[in-house]
Amino acid sequence: MTNQPAPELLELEIRLLMEGIYEHYGCDFRDYSKATLKRLVSARVAKEGLGSITALLDKTLHDRSCFDRLAGDLSISVSTMFRDPSFFKAIHSEVFPMLRTYPFIRIWHAGCGRGEEVYSMAILLHEAGLYDRCRIYATDMNQQRVEEAQRGVYPLKEMQEYTRNYQAAGGEHSFSAYYTARYGNAIFRSWLKENIHFAQHNLVTESTFNEFNLIVCRNVLIYFNRPLKKRIHELFVNSLAPFGFLALGRQESIGSYFSSPYEVINIQEKIYRGLKSGY
Ligand SMILES: C[S@@+](CC[C@H](N)C(=O)[O-])C[C@H]1O[C@@H](n2cnc3c(N)ncnc32)[C@H](O)[C@@H]1O
């Protein structure tokens, strides 16, 4: 931006932009954290070669492709396979033993991004002999991300890092057995997708659609403000099967939103378990 406006004016412009997007396109970013919006919107103003957020509002409303670019910015999706290997290790040792007692297991990856986390979980479940009785729902608000996740194709150059993560997470086989290398890409095996249902779902505007034994929502809530986090935690409580597990990202927690419907399974890895058989 050429001249940075006073903070109150900047906040007003961002609010108007988010209202405009909500009214016109039905996408609700109004309760994303102020710091996140400020950073991403300011960067978009510069990339579009504009002078102000108000100019971005004008362009966004009249040019669908500009809206798509901004929505892409706002659905930040940076991930790796077996991100935080100790998290996957904890899921394996502290959650799988309970899941093993169920004849059928439903898992929801909410805000799955490009699917790295989902394939990581599928591989782990496969190695634990649990994959065949799982139904995994992988959802994201961004349709493009959902399609990328469904494709399961990642740059081959990432595989060294993913292999290290996989091994650190307790992976038991050769990681390269899970993909085919072609033209600089790693194409993940289609059997890994057999029990995964990919779909668009917006945590802000849509409701629960099933009952899950494990909900994984990592690195999504950090972008939301407190009232929105609370609403989404309510959605999770209503979506968990009795004694179901909830797994969040490193910088996230269930906070003080409820009197305490969860017991802590692993505080470091942010893994919780529903306390009661229904809430
Ligand atoms: C940083 S990525 C996290 C990906 C993955 N969970 C992980 O930790 O590796 C955040 C994802 O949350 C999605 N997201 C943001 N707001 C959302 C919403 N309201 N509903 C559903 N997904 C959302 C974004 O589109 C993005 O793909």
The ligand as a MOL file (V3000), in Angstrom:
LIG
                    3D

  0  0  0     0  0            999 V3000
M  V30 BEGIN CTAB
M  V30 COUNTS 27 29 0 0 0
M  V30 BEGIN ATOM
M  V30 1 C -2.4490 -24.3780 7.2490 0
M  V30 2 S -3.6320 -25.3690 6.4440 0 CHG=1
M  V30 3 C -3.6360 -26.7850 7.5100 0
M  V30 4 C -3.6380 -28.0840 6.7340 0
M  V30 5 C -3.5590 -29.3270 7.6210 0
M  V30 6 N -4.6410 -29.3970 8.5580 0
M  V30 7 C -2.2400 -29.3970 8.3400 0
M  V30 8 O -2.1490 -29.0230 9.5020 0
M  V30 9 O -1.2730 -29.8420 7.7500 0 CHG=-1
M  V30 10 C -5.1580 -24.5650 6.8520 0
M  V30 11 C -6.3360 -25.0660 6.0200 0
M  V30 12 O -7.5400 -24.6540 6.6600 0
M  V30 13 C -8.4840 -24.3680 5.6610 0
M  V30 14 N -9.5320 -23.5190 6.2170 0
M  V30 15 C -9.4330 -22.2030 6.5860 0
M  V30 16 N -10.6300 -21.7500 6.9860 0
M  V30 17 C -11.4960 -22.7990 6.8880 0
M  V30 18 C -12.8880 -22.9530 7.1420 0
M  V30 19 N -13.6180 -21.9160 7.5620 0
M  V30 20 N -13.4570 -24.1630 6.9240 0
M  V30 21 C -12.7200 -25.2120 6.4700 0
M  V30 22 N -11.4020 -25.1110 6.1790 0
M  V30 23 C -10.7960 -23.9290 6.3910 0
M  V30 24 C -7.6640 -23.6880 4.5860 0
M  V30 25 O -8.3110 -23.7030 3.3260 0
M  V30 26 C -6.3670 -24.4840 4.6130 0
M  V30 27 O -6.3700 -25.4960 3.6460 0
M  V30 END ATOM
M  V30 BEGIN BOND
M  V30 1 1 1 2
M  V30 2 1 2 3
M  V30 3 1 2 10
M  V30 4 1 3 4
M  V30 5 1 4 5
M  V30 6 1 5 6
M  V30 7 1 5 7
M  V30 8 2 7 8
M  V30 9 1 7 9
M  V30 10 1 10 11
M  V30 11 1 11 12
M  V30 12 1 11 26
M  V30 13 1 12 13
M  V30 14 1 13 14
M  V30 15 1 13 24
M  V30 16 1 14 15
M  V30 17 1 14 23
M  V30 18 2 15 16
M  V30 19 1 16 17
M  V30 20 1 17 18
M  V30 21 2 17 23
M  V30 22 1 18 19
M  V30 23 2 18 20
M  V30 24 1 20 21
M  V30 25 2 21 22
M  V30 26 1 22 23
M  V30 27 1 24 25
M  V30 28 1 24 26
M  V30 29 1 26 27
M  V30 END BOND
M  V30 END CTAB
M  END
